[in-house]
Each structure stands twice: as structure tokens, then as C-alpha cells.
Amino acid sequence: MKRSNSEKLYETAKNFFPGGVNSPVRAFKAVEGAPLFIKKGQGPYIWDEDDNKFIDFCCSFGPLILGHNHPEVYDNITENLQNGTSFGAPTKLENELAEIILSRNPYIDKIRFVSSGTEAVMSGIRLARGYTGKNKIIKFDGCYHGHVDSLLVKAGSGLATFGESSSAGVPENVAADTIVIPLNDESALEACFDKYKDELACAIIEPIPANNGLLLQEKSFLLKLRELCTDNNVLLFFDEVISGFRVAFSGAAEYYQITPDIVSYGKIIGGGLPVGAYGAKNHIMKSVSPDGPVYQAGTLSGNPVAMSAGIAQLTVCAQKEFYEDQEKRTKGMVEPINAYAKEKGYTFEIFTVGSIFWLAFSDKLAIRRADEIGNDMTPFKNLHKALLERGVYVGPSGYEVGFVSLVHSEEVLENAVEAFCSALDEVFG
Ligand SMILES: Cc1ncc(COP(=O)(O)O)c(C=O)c1O
């Protein structure tokens, strides 16, 4: 596979950006070679600057649930673009996107649009603290919530202790208000609530943890978390930046039928343009400025071009059977690959929910906690290379999940199955 144009662009980029990238997850540090520089995307495919064509399962790390350049998204963006790009004043497009969401979402009454998932989570945490008047938060080991200071925190030593900052630049006193506990562990959860219940503003979780592998939780654990939050006046914060509009229109809350108190969205909500949002019931949202004392603002919040992309994308997502169809096609790809790996005796399994999947080099029936994932990512590195050579692009880290879009047709997915099986033969052969 020719990669010389990407390699040259990467050399130049290294002069401009730390590590040659504008987000570390794009670097190919965990896999081989220079990052591929992408020239264009159409439907389920992307082309790099060397004109290699790939079936794209990264889908911009999740936002592109309709694939690249979907005609309805494209048309709505270009139509609204003609009216200007930003006004710093309200537009009816904000109402339109909010109406599409709120009329179908029983979990929140009001929403506030921001410009990224990180901003949504950061604002939601401030709201939780402002509303409850308490400062501490619970976070789960293996969940990622954007690069919010108080959430760039890893577990301290011992159970239910204060977290330690996991990034330079995050002061320990900020990390100290975050308590990190393992996923899917009811006794750790109970111990934490016992110790800190009067100081806790919220517990934030990816209800479908999908940033450190796909760590599907037992529903009983999520219900226990809901119960403890309710009993102790602690807000339950579902970070649905990945799962929102992905596993069901109203995300994991709808998928599991569990009601959170605060929700953050990102990715799919913006149709491929920068949009995030947070929402809650009226009694909580009335704390947000200008109605209430919790300040939060944004020059480009509710940007009309971004809103128009979100409107077009979510209108398609809201169609009947959209999510059932996504899940069916995804299973149609995952099941034959898993069957093939099993038949050949390869230690490999794809875990999946909705149209999310994760490539795991494991023979465990379930992986629900970060510490259950092995450390050796060499097999993933080899698979990544073998897949690229067979025209399949997945994110360049074994901890990232893949995404299937509306336009990954059965035929495209059959081709992907062939590529995966042959790539697995190479890796295990
Ligand atoms: C669950 C979750 N929350 C928050 C974020 C941060 O979103 P953004 O990258 O748009 O800031 C991400 C990003 O991957 C995410 O997966």
C-alpha cells in the first residue's frame, strides 16, 4: 500500500502541531506508520491522499451515523450556509433541532447547545454542583468524558479514595474532588456512597462505556447506581456523547429504560459539525444562566450551520426502524467474523451493542471493567495493518470502538467480513 503522500504531509504537520495532529487519538502511535491523511469521504468509504480507498468504521469516531456526505445533511448545510455562518443571536434552527430532540426524549425537558462533548460534560458537571451545592463527583475507571480537568483523573490507591490527576496541568486539588471507582462493581459503589454521600453532587458514567474497549455493564449495576443516587440526593449524569442517538434515539437511557438526571450529548447530534449539548428536567435546568446562577455561554453555541447538519441527521435517525436496522446489519457483520474466529480457534471476539463494535483479543464471554482488558496490544497493531492493506479503516487504537453507519449496506459489510477473516488469518497465522 502506497503511503508516501500521507507520510510527507505528516512530516510537515509535525512542524505545526504537537505530535503532528490536532487530537492525540488521530496519531498512529499505537499502530504502524504515519497517520493516513484523508482526502475525502463518500458514503461508507474514505480515500486517503495516496488514493487508497477504505471502508470506514471510524466514522469520525462516531458522529457520522449516516456515513460521509449524506445527501440530506449536505443539502441542509449548503442551503443554510447561504444565509451566513454565525450571528451571535438566536436562529430558528436552534428551535428546530431542540424540537426534534425534546419531542422524542422523555428524560429531559430543556437542552443547551454547546460546541463539543467536552464542553457539554464540563457544563453538566458545573450544573450538578451548582444545583446540589455539593462538590464531589463519582467517575468510573474506564469511562472517558472529554478533557475536562476534574475528569482527567485516575483511581487513587485503595477503594473509594480521592482520585489522582491523570494529566499534567490538572491540579491535585481539582482531582481530589473526583472519586474513581471500578465499573460494574456494586460493593465499591455502596462503599463510596456510604463514605461520601453527603458531599456528592453527581455520579457521571458512560452508560455504555465505549472509550476503553466496549465495557458493557450489567443492567442491574446501572439500576443500583440509579437507586443509590436517588436515595442520597445525588444526580445521576449519563454521558451519552457516544451512545446518544447511537443505540437508540434517546441513547442508553432509552436502551436500558433508566432515567438519568443530567445527560450530555455530542458527536451524532451535530451531523459531523461541532455540536454538543446537555439537558435535564426543568427543575434542574432552571439553574442555568440566564435563568439561574450557573454560568455557561458560547460564542458559537447553536451555530446555524452546525444546527442544520444536526437537524438533517437526526431527522433521518428518527425514522421508524432506524435503530433496529442498524443493529441488524451490525450483527450481520459481527456474527460471521466471530464464528470464523471461533472455528479457527483464534483468541478474538468482537463485542457489540447497537451499531457499535469493539475488536477484543480475548476469549472471555464478557469484559465489563477496564482492568479486565489485557495490556498487550500487539495483536491489535498487526490486525490494524492487515485491515488497512485489505481496504478497511478502524481507529488507530485497540481501545477504540468501531461504528457502522446507515450506508454500510449488507454488501459493504459482506466485503468487510471477508477482509476481517483474511486479516485474522494473517495475524494468527
Ligand atoms: C463519552 C464521551 N464524552 C465526552 C467526549 C468528549 O467529546 P469531544 O471530543 O467532542 O470533546 C467523548 C469523546 O470521545 C466521549 O466519548
The ligand as an SDF file (V2000), in Angstrom:
LIG
                    3D

 16 16  0  0  0  0  0  0  0  0999 V2000
  -18.3310    9.6410   26.2600 C   0  0  0  0  0  0  0  0  0  0  0  0
  -17.6060   10.8540   25.8030 C   0  0  0  0  0  0  0  0  0  0  0  0
  -17.7580   12.0020   26.4710 N   0  0  0  0  0  0  0  0  0  0  0  0
  -17.1490   13.1300   26.0860 C   0  0  0  0  0  0  0  0  0  0  0  0
  -16.3280   13.1560   24.9820 C   0  0  0  0  0  0  0  0  0  0  0  0
  -15.6820   14.4220   24.5480 C   0  0  0  0  0  0  0  0  0  0  0  0
  -16.2520   14.8570   23.3630 O   0  0  0  0  0  0  0  0  0  0  0  0
  -15.4320   15.8450   22.3880 P   0  0  0  0  0  0  0  0  0  0  0  0
  -14.3120   15.0510   21.8360 O   0  0  0  0  0  0  0  0  0  0  0  0
  -16.4500   16.2590   21.3580 O   0  0  0  0  0  0  0  0  0  0  0  0
  -14.9830   16.9920   23.2050 O   0  0  0  0  0  0  0  0  0  0  0  0
  -16.1380   11.9870   24.2500 C   0  0  0  0  0  0  0  0  0  0  0  0
  -15.2470   11.9620   23.0870 C   0  0  0  0  0  0  0  0  0  0  0  0
  -14.8840   10.9540   22.5420 O   0  0  0  0  0  0  0  0  0  0  0  0
  -16.7960   10.8050   24.6700 C   0  0  0  0  0  0  0  0  0  0  0  0
  -16.6530    9.6550   24.0050 O   0  0  0  0  0  0  0  0  0  0  0  0
  1  2  1  0
  2  3  1  0
  2 15  2  0
  3  4  2  0
  4  5  1  0
  5  6  1  0
  5 12  2  0
  6  7  1  0
  7  8  1  0
  8  9  2  0
  8 10  1  0
  8 11  1  0
 12 13  1  0
 12 15  1  0
 13 14  2  0
 15 16  1  0
M  END
$$$$
